[in-house]
Amino acid sequence: MQTPESLPTEIDLSRPSAARVYDYFLGGAHNFEIDRQLAEQIAAMTPNLAATMRSGREFLRRAVRVLLDAGIDQFLDIGSGIPTVGNVHEVAQAADPDARIVYVDIDPVAVAHSHELLAGNDRATAVLADLREPKLILDHAAASGLIDFDRPLGILLAGVVHFVPDADRPADILATLRAAAAPGSYLVISHSTFEDQPQEMLDAQRLSARTATEITLRSRAEITGFFGDWTILEPGVVHMPLWRPDSPSDVDEHPERFGAFGGVARHDRAAG
């Protein structure tokens, strides 16, 4: 693990990082005391939050496997966070060693650790960029030589769009990303919601305002709108554990308690 002295000077350790808090909840080692303090505050209010984080990661892995089965062999993972066990490149390249992955994150620590993890893997890389600048992300992805936008790809937005406030026009950002994708591409989104949530969960979400990336909770209808006119796969935009579980026993008695919806959509070629 890097020490604060070895980190790039532009990294602000005076504020907790959403990526590092997420890493802490997943059992990772790439976080600092300020991140752990916030994580413990949130956990005290919502004891099941670590399980929620794991549920989000499990949803992403299931979605990636569905895309692999559909023939997708290149992935643009935006808001990828700090590498943890079961990351996209591990899932994808276990099934297809030639699969290519470009990770994108706004956190310099997340990108630095990604570079360490991916050393020697010439089919995966990480770039530092902000989801609010989608054209820059697309340029970086193309420049990497790993993503060919003339071919179908998987665009992964797992637990990241809720960090974009309404003022930054997330629907326009998603439209730009969708417009760059060839027919046959897929879009994966998971997003925190206020629907079906107890007050303590909503209160805990508000603590995200202490990080540089405050969360905006949205409705199922708003999240569904981010898929545009792409064809949403069954079972639709649902609470994450309900999206194609590996077995019925994997579905929690109260899947809504995880506080997020997930869905996958396909870019079908227009008729005519």
N, C-alpha and C positions, 0 to 999 in steps of 0.2 A: 504494500500500500504506500502511496506517496505521502510524504510529510508536507505540512504547510510550506516549509522552506523550499521544497522542490517544485512547488506548483508554479504555473505561469503567473506573472505579476498582475495580469488583468483579472484574475479570479478574486471575487469579493467574498472573503470569509467572515465578514461582519454580519451577513444575513444568511439564513438557512437557504438551501437550494432544494427545489421540489424534486429534482432528479436524485439528489443524495438522500433526501428523506425517503423516497420510494425505494432506493437501494437498501436503506436500513430495514424497512419493513419486509423486504424480500430476503433478509439475512445476509446481505452483501457486506463487504469490508471497505467500500469506497465512500465513507461519510465521516463527518467531523462532529465534535462535541455540540456545536451550535445546531446541527441538523438533528442529532439524537435528542437534544432537549425539546425541540419542537415536536418530534415524532412521539416522544413520551407524553407530552401534553395532549396530543391528538388521540393517542391510544387510551389515555385515561378516560377520555370522553366517549370513545367508540372502541370498545375492546375487540371487536371483530374486524378492525381495519386491516390488520395484516392478512387475514383471510380474504378480504376484499381485494387487496393487491394481488394475491396469488390467483384469485379467480380471474382477474384481468389478464394475467400472464397466461393462464390456461386457455382462456378464450382465444388469445392471439395464436397460441400454438395450434389449436384446433383449426382455426381459420387458415393458417399457413399450410397445413396438411391438405385442406380442401383445395386450395389454390394449386398446390403441387399435383394433386390428382387430376386437376383440370388442364395440366400442361404448362403452368406458369413456372418459369425458371429464372426470373429476375424480379427483385423486390426493392422498393424504395420505402424504407422504414423511417418515417418522420416522427421525431419526438421519442427516439429510441431509448434515451436514458443511459444509465451506466450499465455495462454488460453484466449479466447475471447468468446463472445456469439455465439452459434451455432457451438461449437467445435465438433470434430468427435464423442466423447463419448456421447454427448447430442443427436446428430442425430441418432446414432446407437442404443443407449439404449432406446430411445423413441419408436423405432420400435421393438426392441428385448431386453428386460431387461437383458438377459443373454449374450449379446454381450460383447466381451472382447477387450480391446484396450491397446496397449503399445505405448506411445509417446516417441519420441527420439529427443533430440536437443543438439546442441553444446554449447548453452548459459546457464551458471549456473543460471542466473536470471529466464530464461524461465522454467527451470526444477524446481527450488524452488517454483515458483508460481503454477506450475502444481501440485506439491505435496500438496500445500495448497488447491487448488480447488478440488482435488480428495480424500481428507481425508474422510474416511468412505465408499469410493467406492472400494469394493474389486475386481472389474472386470476391473479396469483401473489403470495404473501406468505410471510413466515417468522415463526415464533413461538419464543420461548425456553421450553422445557419439557423435563421428564425423562420418559423412557419408563416409569419406575417409577410415574408418576402418570398412568395412561391416561385416567382420567375428566377430568382437567384438560386433557389434549391434545384430547380429543373436544369439550370445551366451547370451547376456543380455536378449533378448526377450525370449529365451528358459528357462533361469534361473528364469524368473519372474513367470513361471507356468501358464501364461495367453495365450501363443501362442504355439500351437501344429503344428509343421511343417510337420507332417504326414497328416494333413488335409488342405483343401483349405483355403487360407487367402487372405486378401486384403493388398497389399503393397502400401502405399500412399507416393508419393514424390511430394507434391504440393509446387511449388515455392522454391525448394531447390537445384536441380541439377545444376542450373545456378551459384551456389556459388562454384562449383568444377571446377577449371581451367583445361584446356586440359592436362597440365603437370601431373596432378594427375590421369589421365586415367579414366574418368568417365564411359566410355563404359565397362571397366573391372569391375568397382564397381557394375554397374547395372547387369552385367552377373553373379556376385557372388550372388546377391540378388535373381535373377530369378532362379538360380540353386538350391537354398534352398527351393523353393516353390513347393508344391505338385500340380499335375494336377488339374485343376479347380480353381486355384488361379487367382487373377486379379492384374494388375499393373496400377496405376493411376499416371500420370505425368502432371504437368503444368510447363512451362519453358519460360523465357523471350526470345525475339527474336529481331533481327535487321530488319527483313523483314517487309516491308510496314510501317516503322517508320519514322516520321519526325526527322530532325536533333536535335531539342530541346529535344526530348525524349532520343536520344542517348547520348547527352551531360549530361542529368540528370542521366542516368545510370552510367556514369563515376564517379559521386560523390560517388558511392558505394565504390570506392577505399579508401575512408576515413574511412570505417569500417574495421573490421578484416575479413570481408567476401565479397570480391569484386565479382561483377557479370560478368559472361562471357555470352554474347549474342550469340545465335546459330540459325541456319536455321531450317526450318521445317524438312528438310531431316535429319539433324543431330539429332534432337529431336526424330523423328520417329525411328531412328536407336537404340535408347535406349530401345525400346520394344523388340529387338531381333527378334526371330522367333515366338513370341506369336501372337495370332490372334487379330488384332486391331478392336475394335467394331466401328460400324457406329456411327457418320458420319466421323470417321477418326481422324487425328490429325489436329485440326482446331482452329481458334481464339476462346478463351474461351467462349464467349457468345453464340457461334454457337453450342456448344456441348450440345445437348439434352435440350434446354431451356424448362422451365416449361410451357411457352406459347409464341406464336410468338411475342407478345407485349414486351417480355423481351429482345428481340434482338435489340441492339443498331443499329442505322443507319450506323454507321461505327465501326463494331466490331473489326477491326484491330487496332483501337486507344488504345486498352487496352494493346497492346504490348507483348502478350504472347500466345503461343499455348497450348492446352490441349488435352489429349487423354487417352483412357482406353484400355487395352489389356487383353486377357484371355489366360491362359496356357492350351492349349488343349493337351490331351494325344496323344502321337505319335501312328500312325497306325502300326499294326503288332505286 
